[in-house]
Amino acid sequence: MKLSKKIISIAIPIIILISLSFGFIFKPNDPHKTHILEKYAAASETYPLGTDALGRCELSRLLEGGKATIGIVVLGAAIVLVLGTALGLLFARTNGRSGVLSDSFLNAITAIPPVAYLIIMIGIWGNSVPTMITALTVSLILRIIKLVMTLAEEEYRKAYARCAFASGASHFRILTVHILPVILPEIVQYLCLSCSDMILAISGFSFIGLNLGTNVIDWGYMLSEARTNFDMRPELLFFPILLIFISSLCFNILGRLIERGKAKC
């Protein structure tokens, strides 16, 4: 009973996130096509959530926005997980020596908030999907490298790692076979919680006008458009806010569930 409850609690947020990411496949209309004569249309069979100021299908735009918003976050998190973990294990000091210079460098770089990377890279390369993915990846990968290095070095000093080394296991085997499975849940937990911040960052920048480029729909951009027409259709502001909240909540729930499972172990 407890196992099935745990599986359901993990499956629900994952299913919601997958639905929001791939919901664009089932969009009922072209999210970019305008129908001026049908602007602010009420919910109907053709337009399940009505239309916006240009007569575009609101549901189709919400589903298309999920592809951009969550797609960027998940892709960036996957890149960070693979590269950050690999580099963190590679740079982990297993010989007991301390690196004051490298630690100081990492501390200085990771002290820069992720928003600063976004501002700098958008200013250099302009607002686009590749720029956003690059900025989010760079802002997170150094934090993951530092986290993995710290965790790996702590685990390497424990008895089971010392016993494995005494038994003839190589440093590579100890790090990848013995230590990585132990620290991986904490890495994934950190990334899940960071994904919520990334969703808010992407939506926030799009809301103030730094969107993902021409013809790219995301929930923050929809918020910006709906704000100017709040008097006519206030619910158009509510829909993207709700999806931003739900997706951020799902990532937070996954992170907390991983934390609970780790605590019980």
Residue pairs with C-beta under 8 A, 6 or more apart in sequence:
6 257
6 261
9 253
9 257
10 254
10 257
13 249
13 250
13 251
13 253
13 254
14 250
14 254
16 246
16 247
16 250
17 70
17 74
17 247
17 250
17 251
20 66
20 70
20 243
20 246
20 247
21 66
21 67
21 70
21 71
21 74
22 67
23 62
23 63
23 66
23 67
24 63
24 64
24 66
24 67
26 63
27 57
27 59
27 60
27 63
27 64
28 46
28 47
28 48
28 57
28 59
28 60
29 46
29 47
29 56
29 57
29 59
29 60
30 57
30 60
31 56
31 57
31 60
31 61
31 63
31 64
31 217
32 56
32 215
32 217
33 56
34 54
34 55
34 56
35 51
35 54
35 55
35 56
36 54
36 55
37 55
38 47
38 51
38 55
39 51
39 52
39 53
39 54
39 55
40 50
40 51
40 52
40 53
40 229
40 232
40 233
41 47
41 50
41 51
41 55
42 50
43 49
43 50
44 50
46 57
47 57
47 58
47 59
48 59
49 57
49 58
49 59
49 62
49 239
50 58
50 233
50 235
50 236
51 57
51 58
52 58
52 61
52 225
52 226
52 229
52 233
52 236
53 225
53 228
53 229
53 232
53 233
58 236
58 239
61 217
61 222
62 219
62 222
62 239
62 240
62 243
64 217
65 217
65 218
65 219
65 221
65 222
65 240
65 243
66 219
66 243
66 247
68 129
68 212
68 216
68 217
68 218
69 199
69 202
69 203
69 218
69 219
69 220
69 244
69 247
70 199
70 247
72 129
72 132
72 133
72 136
72 198
72 202
72 212
73 136
73 195
73 198
73 199
73 202
74 195
75 133
76 133
76 136
76 137
76 140
76 198
77 140
77 191
77 194
77 195
77 198
79 133
79 137
79 141
80 137
80 140
80 141
80 144
80 191
81 144
81 187
81 188
81 191
83 137
83 141
84 140
84 141
84 142
84 143
84 144
84 145
84 147
84 148
84 187
85 144
85 148
85 180
85 184
85 187
87 141
87 145
87 148
88 144
88 145
88 146
88 147
88 148
88 149
88 152
89 148
89 152
89 175
89 176
89 179
89 180
91 102
91 145
91 149
92 148
92 149
92 152
92 153
92 156
92 175
93 99
93 149
93 153
94 152
94 153
94 156
94 171
94 174
94 175
96 157
106 142
106 145
106 146
106 149
107 146
109 142
110 142
110 143
110 146
112 139
114 135
114 136
114 139
114 140
114 197
114 198
114 201
115 201
117 135
117 136
117 138
117 139
118 132
118 135
118 136
118 139
118 201
118 205
120 135
121 131
121 134
121 135
121 138
122 131
122 132
122 135
122 205
122 210
125 131
125 134
126 213
127 205
127 210
127 211
127 212
127 213
128 212
128 213
128 216
129 212
129 213
129 216
132 202
132 212
136 198
136 201
136 202
140 191
140 194
140 198
143 190
143 194
144 187
144 190
144 191
147 186
147 187
147 190
148 183
148 187
151 179
151 183
151 186
151 187
152 175
152 179
152 183
155 161
155 178
155 179
155 182
155 183
156 174
156 175
156 179
160 178
161 174
161 178
161 179
164 173
164 174
164 178
165 171
165 174
169 177
169 178
185 258
185 261
185 262
186 258
186 262
188 258
189 255
189 258
189 259
189 262
190 255
192 251
192 252
192 254
192 255
192 258
193 251
193 252
193 255
195 251
196 248
196 249
196 251
196 252
199 244
199 247
199 248
199 251
200 244
200 248
202 212
202 218
202 220
203 218
203 219
203 220
203 223
203 240
203 244
204 220
205 211
205 220
206 212
206 218
206 219
206 220
206 221
206 223
206 224
207 220
207 221
207 223
207 224
207 227
208 224
209 224
211 218
211 220
211 221
211 224
212 218
212 221
219 240
219 243
219 244
220 240
220 244
222 236
222 239
222 240
223 237
223 240
223 241
225 236
226 233
226 236
226 237
226 240
227 237
229 236
230 236
230 237
